[in-house]
Structures are given as structure tokens and as C-alpha cells.
Amino acid sequence: MPKETAVYTHGHHESVLRSHRWRTAANSAAYLTAELRPGLAVLDIGCGPGTITADLAALVAPGRVTAVDTDQGILDQAAGVAAERGLDNVEFAIADVHDLDFPDASFDVVHAHQVLQHVGDPVQALREMRRVCRPGGIVAARDSDYAAMTWYPEVPGLDTWLELYGRVARANGGEPDAGRRLLSWARQAGFTDITPSAAAWCFATPENRVWWSTLWADRTVGSVYAKLAVDGGHATATQLAEIAAAWHGWGEQDDAWFMVPHGEVLCRA
């Protein structure tokens, strides 16, 4: 698949947005928030439903946040979140991170959460993020690393899920193990002042393990990912249903534990 035609593996099914709306600056951008202050101009790339965007806007007000994504429908949802929170310092636009329609040195901070794993050319994306960032500003990226995800108890169906997801994501032009590659990609994009780090989500309480397993079970059979898996010949609908059942079974166990590791980079422009 040509790099410029990479497909967003998850789509915007309700099960996907259920996960995205849970994200906040505290649980998904803590490595960046200490660098933020009132008055900064921020570009939030791949903003999704806008929960992190709104948190960033509150932290930099009266500075402005420009939130971009590739889908107008999801931008409308993000705008709704900003309106509900009474934020008037956010604007929204369609954009392609490979070719951003902004002048050089337009922003103090350029942020992308869980974006580079889905794009066709992450190095070019980081070059564009660097181009639109002002000298001395920050380019921040955080991505999960699927191959490093781990869980207990061992459930064969989840091993099948992980292997299948990797095949589907790569067939779509993405790189699901992006977290470990962020430092390398940033260096290839021309950054020399880079602070790499790592952090994790953990789902182990009764409430959040059921929430996590249910949304992945639903995503496995009902989202764009499910259609891509079947249409691409990677799995049958029956096999997807078996994986969804494995997710439910894992989430119902009292000692279930799941970790999602993330790579992070703060790059000085």
C-alpha cells in the first residue's frame, strides 16, 4: 500500500470513541503538560473527539489551540466537547499531517497522541510537525506499542487478537509497534534535542477491566477494523466472534490485568 494511502484502522465506531473519550491530558499527555503555560499556541493533530484537546485548551488559555483531524464528523464532536466546557479558544480544521496547511513556525507546541502509528509516513509527519513549530517550541508525540502489551491470565484468544491486529494494521499502511520507534523516527525527521520517555495504562480494577474488554470485544466485531479484517482476508466473521468472546471471558476474571505501554518523545524544534 502506498504510504500516502494509509487507512485509519479503527474508524470512528462507537466502541472506538468510547475509548477515545476516556482520554485526558492527565492520563494521556502527562509528559507534556509541565511544558504548557497560559498564552501558548498549540496544534493538536488527530484530535479525535476532543477530550485531550479541551484539556490542553484549558491549560494554555488565553492561548489558542488549533485541533485537526481528517474527518469532519469527528471534528464536530470535538467542537461539541469544547462548547460544553465553555472553551472559546479552540478552532477546528481538516488536515493531513503529512502536508499541513499552516505557515512555518506557526505554533509553540505541536502535539499528536496515538497518531503516528496510523500514518503512512511517520517521519514525514514529524518533519511537518517540526516545520510548523516555532524555534524553541516543542513537538510532542505519544504512541502505544502493541507487541509490548501484556496481560494476565493468559488467554489464547487474546494472543490471536494481537497477532491479527498487527497484520491488519500493517496491511493498512500503519505501524502498531510505533511506541518503540518514536525516538528513531524523531531523529530521522531532523530533531537532535529529544527527551524520550515511556508510560502505561493499566486496566485491572473490576470496573475498568470490564470496560476495556467490552470495548475491544465490540470493536472486534463491529468497527471498521472488523470490516478491514474480513475484507482483507485476515479473518472470518466467525473468528472475530471467537476473539470477542475471549475478550469477554478475560474481562470477567477477578484477577484480570492488562497493560498498554506507550513511547513518548518531547522534541525541541
N, C-alpha and C positions, 0 to 999 in steps of 0.2 A: 504494500500500500504506500503510495507517495506520501512524503512527510506532511505536505500541506493538506492532505485529505483525512487526517486522523479523526476518528469518531469518538465522541464522548460516550464511554462505555455504559455509564449508569443511566443517562437520561434524567428526566425530572418526574418520574413516577412518585406517587405519594410516599412509598416506602423509602425512597431516596431522600426526599425532602424532610421526612421525619427525622432522619439522622442529621441533615444539614442544619435544621432549625435548632437543634440542641447545641450547636457550636457557639461559643462565645470567645471574646478576646482572652478571657481568663483561662479557658480550657484548651484553646487552640492557637493563641498568639502571645503567650506569656513571655516568650523570648524577645518579643518586640516592644511590649508596652512600656518598659522602662525607658525606651528611647523617645517616646512620644511626649509632646507638650502642647499647650494651647497655641494656636496660630499656625501650626504646620499645615502644608498642603499634602494630601495623601491620595494616591491612586490605588484602589483596591481591585485587583484583577481576578476575574472569576468569582464574583461576589455571591453568586447563588441567591438564596432567599434573604440575605442581607442582615443576618443576626450579628456576625462579626463586624460587618460594615458599620452598623449602628453603634456598636461599642467603640469602634475607632473614632467615629464622628463625635461622640460624646467626649472622648479623651482629648481631641485636638481643637474643639470649638474654642473660639470663633473661626479657627481654620476650617478649610473645606476638604471634603472627601469626594472624589470622583470614583464612582463604582461602575465597573464594566463587566459585561458578560456577553455571550454570543446569542442569547435567546431573549427576545423582548418580553415574553411571558414571565420569565423568572425575574427580570428587572422590575416588572410591575409589582411582583410580590415583594421584592426588596424595598421598593418605594413605599409600599404599604406599611412595612415594618418601621421605616424611618418616620412616617407620618404618625403612626400610633405612639411613637416615643417623643413626638413633638420636636423632632430634629429638622432644622431648616438649613443645615449646612452640608447637605448631600445632594449630588446630582448624578444622574444615571445615563449610560450610553452603551450602545452596541460597539464591541471592539474585538479585534483579533490580536492576541498577544504577540504574534509573530510580526505584526506590522501595525503598530499603534498609531492612531491618528491624532498625535499630540506633538507639539514642538519639542525640540531638545530642551533639557533642563527645566521641565515644567513643574516637577513635584519634589518635595523634600523627602518623602517616603513612598516607595513603591512596594506593594505587598501582594503576595499570592499564596493562598492556602489551598493545598490539595489540587493544584492546577498543573504543575509541570509533569506529573505522571500521566496526564491525559493528552498532552500536546504532541504534535508530530516532530517538532524540533526544539527541545528544551533549551539548548544552547543559544539558538537564535532568539527564543523568548527572553532569556536573561540578557542578551545583548540589547534588545529593545527596552527592557525594563531599566537597564543601565543608561541608555540614551536619554530617556525622558526624566531621569533623576538628576537633580542639581548636584554640582560638585560638593562633596562633603556630606551628601544625603545618604539615605540607606535603602538598599534593595533587600527585601526580606522574603524568604521562601521556606515553606514547610510542607513536607510530603510524607505520607505513610510509606511503609515498606512491607509489602505483603509476605514475602518469603520469610521475614523475621517475625511475623505474627505467631503467637503461641497460645496454647490453651490447655486446659485440664478439665475433666478427664479426656483421654484420647478417644476420639470418635472417628471411625474410618470415613464416615460420610463427610466430615469436615476436611480431611485430607483430600478427598475427591473434589470438594468445593475449591480448595486453594489451588490445586493443580489446574482445574477447569478455568477459574477466574484468570489465572496468569495467561493461559492460551488465548482466551477471548480478548483480553486487554491488549495483548501484543498483536493479535490479528487486526485490531482496530487502529494500530499505529502508536499505542501508548507504551509506557514502561511502568508496570506495577511496583517494581522494587526501586522506585525513584529516591526514597529517603537516603539510601546509602550513596547515591550518585550526586547529590546536590553540590557537595564540595567540588567534585571533579567538574561538573557542568559549569559551576561559577568560575572556576579557573579558566576553563576553555572559553568562556564568554569575556574574559579580559580582566576580571577582578583580581586584585592582589591583596587587598585588606579584607579578609574574610574571618568571621567568627562562626565556626561550626558548633553545633550542639545537637542534643537529642532529648526527646521527651516521649511520654507514653500515655495513652488512655488505658484504663483498666476497668473492665466490667465484671464485677464479682458479687455485688450485693444482690439480694433476691429481686429487687425491682429492676436494676439496670441490666442484669444478665438476661432476664426475660425480655426486656425492651430490645436489647441488642440482637438476641437470637430471633425474635419475631420479625424485626425489620429486615434481617438478612434472609429469613425464610420467605417473606413476602417479596423481597427484591429478586430472589432466585427464580420465582415462578411468574412474576407479574410485571417486571420492569423492562426497559429497553435492553438491558443486559440479557434477560431471558430470551428475548427475540433474537438478539445477535448470536447467542449461544446455539440456538436451534437452527436459524437460517444459515449460520456459518458451518454447520455440520459438526460442531464441537460436542453436542449433547442432544439427547432426545427429551421431549417433554416429560416422559416417564422418569428419566434420570434426574431431571431438575426437581421433580416432585420428591424423589428419594432424598436428594440433598436437603430440600426444605424440611422434610421430616427429621433428618439428622440434626438440623439446627434446632428445631423444637425440642427434640429429645435431649440435646445438650443443655439447653436453657432451663429445663425442668429439674436438673440435678442440683442438690443442695450444695455441693462443693464445686460447682462450675466456676471457672475463672478464665478470662480472656484478656490478652494484652495486645494493643495496637501500637507498635513503635513508630516514631517519626524522626526523620532527619530534619535539621533546621540550619539555615545559613543567614547571617546578617552580613551584608556586603557593603562596604563604604564605596560610594561612587567616586 
